Amino acid sequence: MADNGKYCIGITYIDRMIEIGLSVFNSILFLLVVKLIIDPDKLFFCKI
């Protein structure tokens, strides 16, 4: 039973980390899209 409890906590922790990771990833994507819309020349220059 104790092991099962640890397992559940571990899964919850991993889910939380994935959730945070996805939100950070989405924020970065959003910022890139905004940058692309506002200033496409600079972003294009950075890619080269």
Residue pairs with C-beta under 8 A, 6 or more apart in sequence:
32 43
35 42
35 43
36 43
